[in-house]
Amino acid sequence: MYMRTIFITGASRGIGRSIALKFAFEGYYVFLNCHASVSQLEEVRHIIEEDCRAACEIVAGDVGNPDDVARMFGQIYRSCDKLDVLINNAGISHIGLLTDMTTEEWQRILDVNLSSVFYCCRAAIPPMISAGSGRIINISSMWGTSGASCEAAYSASKAGVNGLTKALAKELAPGNIQVNAVACGVVDTEMNRQLSAEERSSLEDAIPTGRYGTPEEIAKITWDIAHAPAYMTGQIIGVDGGYL
């Protein structure tokens, strides 16, 4: 029986970890990626193998580096002919005034949040086209739509992800490959735990649901998108508690 495959970038914690566990529990062969937190990724693999009784493989590397991405996809294609699903989830944030941001900090945000999507899509698409099927889901942010003060680089990178999603969906639609994005609101992950208690309270007050989202909720909508009718493509699906 054919085992469906998925590659998730940034899978060691937060949203990526929850997506990995959701798809593993549903029987997918999961390729797990992270750059620095390999010990945490090993913990995710242990849960998948012991609790989900599923198969997975660690594909460590920096998705913001094209050479690393080429090496990682070489490893993936030694284990399978193609990916059924690609989840571009890896991301980093930077909070501060634009005028205080260094060139290196700006470039790193773009490399990890936007260029990584290009590198991974470029590697994943040819076998998908040959097979006549595939799903690409990019984890974006509501700030890519509305912009966030003191998060200009992050907002710009996610706006780029949204534009790439829409353009690539049109490009790949004739090949029966669907490309969509999830524009997350404020999700209770390590990235947002750097906020002060005052900042956290202020954000919660601004969200109509009165709370942060959970990684499990994003994993559930990602699963639904991956199994939605093929006519759904090029969509930026907001999951933000009604914020926008």
ABEGO torsion letter per residue (X at the ends): XBBBBBBBBGAABEAAAAAAAAAAAAGBBBBBBBAABAAAAAAAAAAAAAAAGBBBBBBBEBAABAAAAAAAAAAAAAABABBABBBBABBBBBBEBAAABBAAAAAAAAAAAAAAAAAAAAAAAAAAAAAGBEBBBBBBBAAAAAEBBGAAAAAAAAAAAAAAAAAAAAAAAAAGBBBBBBBBBBBBBAAAAABBAAAAAAAAAABAAGBBBBAAAAAAAAAAAAABBAABBGBBBBBAGGAX
